Amino acid sequence: MSYPRVIAHRCGGTLAAENSLAGLAAAARLGCRGVEFDTMLSADGVPVLMHDDTVDRSTDGHGEVSRLTLAQLRRCRLGDEPVPTLAEALACCARFDLWANIELKAVAGGDDAELGAVVGGMLARAWHGRGVISSFSLDALLAAQSQASRHAYALLFEALPGDWRERVAATAAVAVHLDAGRLDARGLAALRAAGLTVACYTVNERDRAQALYAAGVAAVFTDRPDLFAADEM
């Protein structure tokens, strides 16, 4: 699968508040072709953009995302905007012509299969499919795939596990995303030999990104898309 070489992490990296519509707009203005963001479910089952189990760090609100309704989450501010819904993010990606990595963000004690099924159903109805759906959770990916089989999927790991081939087969994944600090040459070679795209997170130095590209990594997730020239994106 063709990936943009530079993918803005959590919408726009350091360009704006994380997982915000402002971040998507900022990434597009900079010339980014690809973005990544996290989605999880509100208490009433609506997919929203959020990275942490709670809203405390990234917003002015307090509480666990899974215990807050959409109405309550919308009262939490990410800079100058409320917590965005996945539907709003998808509309922004379409407006700005952005390739998207939609990460299914499993939470402690949450129902990963429900997350995957709800988001997968929505993506089957409302997403053009330019990008990938990823997760650390196999259950979330399988449930999403059961609803949105025509979309592309990526497995997300810190380090490459011994059973990665079985997981690729189970999900029909086209790509694997790995922690750049835990990537090894042998694993990278095996993934590429299997025909998989490899992307690495979170790479905030341009020289490090260039070395990864030279080694065979297709793309990097970065908080600093501003360090890259437009023709590198």
C-alpha positions in Angstrom: 0.0 0.0 0.0 1.2 3.5 -0.8 1.8 5.6 2.4 2.8 9.3 2.6 6.4 9.4 3.8 5.6 11.9 6.6 2.4 11.4 8.7 1.4 14.1 11.2 1.0 12.4 14.6 -2.3 13.0 16.5 -3.7 15.2 13.7 -1.0 17.9 13.5 1.8 17.0 15.9 3.0 20.2 17.7 1.3 22.5 15.2 -2.0 22.5 17.2 -3.8 20.8 20.1 -3.5 17.0 19.7 -6.4 15.1 18.1 -8.0 18.4 17.0 -9.6 19.7 13.9 -7.3 22.6 14.1 -4.4 20.1 13.9 -5.8 18.7 10.7 -6.1 22.1 9.2 -2.6 23.1 10.3 -1.1 19.9 8.8 -2.9 20.5 5.5 -1.7 24.1 5.4 1.9 22.9 5.9 1.6 20.5 3.0 1.2 17.2 4.9 -0.5 14.6 2.8 -1.0 12.2 5.7 -2.3 12.4 9.3 -2.9 10.0 12.2 -5.4 10.3 15.0 -6.9 8.2 17.8 -10.5 7.3 18.2 -12.5 5.8 21.1 -16.1 5.7 22.2 -18.0 8.1 24.5 -20.3 6.6 27.2 -23.2 6.8 24.7 -21.2 5.0 22.0 -20.1 7.9 19.7 -16.6 7.7 18.2 -14.6 10.7 19.3 -10.9 11.8 18.9 -8.9 11.2 22.1 -5.6 9.5 23.0 -5.8 9.0 26.7 -8.3 7.1 28.8 -9.2 10.4 30.4 -9.6 13.9 29.1 -7.5 15.4 31.9 -4.2 15.9 30.1 -5.3 17.2 26.7 -8.4 19.2 27.6 -9.7 21.5 30.3 -12.1 18.8 31.5 -11.9 15.9 33.9 -13.0 12.2 33.8 -12.8 9.0 31.9 -13.8 9.2 28.2 -15.8 6.0 28.5 -17.9 7.4 31.3 -18.6 10.8 29.6 -21.4 11.2 27.2 -20.9 13.0 23.9 -22.6 16.1 25.3 -20.2 16.1 28.3 -17.2 15.6 26.1 -18.2 18.5 23.9 -18.0 20.7 26.9 -14.3 19.8 27.2 -12.1 22.2 25.3 -9.1 21.3 23.1 -7.6 24.7 22.8 -10.4 26.7 21.0 -12.6 23.8 20.0 -14.6 21.0 21.7 -13.5 17.4 21.6 -14.1 16.5 18.0 -16.1 13.5 16.7 -14.7 11.0 14.3 -17.3 12.1 11.8 -16.0 15.7 12.0 -12.4 14.5 11.5 -13.4 12.4 8.5 -15.1 15.4 6.9 -12.0 17.5 7.5 -9.8 14.8 5.9 -12.1 14.8 2.9 -12.1 18.6 2.7 -8.3 18.8 2.8 -7.7 15.7 0.8 -5.7 14.0 3.6 -4.7 10.3 3.7 -5.6 9.1 7.3 -4.4 6.5 9.7 -7.4 6.0 12.1 -6.2 4.3 15.2 -8.7 2.3 17.3 -7.6 3.3 20.8 -8.3 0.5 23.2 -8.8 1.6 26.8 -8.2 -0.2 30.0 -11.3 -2.2 30.9 -13.0 -1.3 27.7 -14.7 -3.5 25.1 -12.3 -3.6 22.2 -14.7 -5.5 20.0 -17.4 -3.0 20.5 -15.0 -0.2 19.6 -14.0 -1.9 16.5 -17.5 -2.8 15.4 -18.9 0.7 16.0 -16.1 2.5 14.3 -15.9 -0.1 11.5 -19.6 0.3 10.8 -19.2 4.1 10.6 -16.2 3.9 8.3 -18.0 1.5 6.0 -20.8 4.1 5.6 -18.9 7.3 5.8 -15.2 7.0 4.8 -13.7 7.1 1.3 -11.1 4.6 2.6 -7.9 6.5 1.6 -5.7 5.4 4.5 -5.6 2.6 7.0 -7.3 1.5 10.2 -4.8 0.5 12.9 -4.8 -0.7 16.5 -2.7 -2.4 19.2 -5.8 -4.5 19.8 -6.4 -7.6 17.6 -10.0 -7.8 18.8 -10.7 -4.2 17.8 -9.2 -4.8 14.3 -11.1 -8.0 13.7 -14.4 -6.4 14.8 -13.8 -3.4 12.5 -12.9 -5.6 9.6 -16.1 -7.6 10.1 -18.0 -4.3 9.4 -15.6 -2.6 6.9 -13.9 -5.4 5.0 -13.0 -3.2 1.9 -10.8 -0.9 4.0 -7.1 -1.4 4.6 -5.8 -2.5 8.1 -2.4 -2.1 9.9 -1.1 -3.9 13.0 0.4 -1.7 15.6 3.2 -2.9 17.9 5.9 -1.5 20.1 8.3 -4.3 19.1 7.6 -7.0 16.5 6.1 -10.1 18.3 7.0 -13.6 17.4 3.4 -14.3 16.1 3.2 -11.4 13.8 2.7 -13.6 10.7 -0.4 -15.2 12.3 -1.8 -11.7 13.2 -1.2 -10.5 9.7 -3.1 -13.5 8.3 -6.0 -13.0 10.7 -6.5 -9.4 9.9 -5.3 -9.3 6.2 -3.2 -6.4 7.3 -1.3 -4.5 4.6 1.1 -2.8 7.0 2.8 -3.0 10.4 3.5 0.1 12.5 6.4 -0.1 15.0 8.2 1.9 17.6 11.2 3.4 15.7 13.4 2.8 18.8 12.7 -0.9 18.8 13.0 -1.6 15.1 15.7 -4.1 14.1 17.1 -4.9 10.7 16.1 -8.6 10.8 12.4 -7.9 11.6 12.3 -5.1 9.0 13.7 -7.4 6.4 11.1 -10.2 7.2 8.2 -7.7 7.1 9.3 -6.4 3.7 9.9 -9.9 2.4 6.3 -10.6 3.3 5.1 -7.7 1.2 4.1 -5.5 4.1 4.5 -1.7 4.4 6.4 -0.7 7.5 5.9 2.6 9.2 7.6 3.9 12.4 6.6 6.1 15.3 7.3 8.7 16.7 10.2 10.2 14.7 10.9 13.8 15.5 14.3 14.2 13.9 14.6 14.6 10.1 18.0 12.8 10.0 16.5 9.8 11.8 13.6 9.7 9.3 16.1 9.8 6.4 18.0 6.8 7.9 14.8 4.9 8.3 13.8 5.5 4.7 17.2 4.3 3.6 16.7 1.1 5.6 13.4 0.4 3.9 10.8 2.0 6.2 8.0 3.6 4.1 6.8 6.3 6.4 7.3 7.9 9.8 4.8 9.4 12.2 6.1 12.7 13.6 5.1 15.4 16.0 7.3 17.8 13.9 6.1 17.8 10.4 7.4 21.3 10.2 11.0 19.9 10.0 10.3 18.3 6.6 10.2 20.0 3.2 7.0 19.9 1.2 8.5 17.6 -1.4 9.4 15.1 1.3 5.8 14.6 2.4 
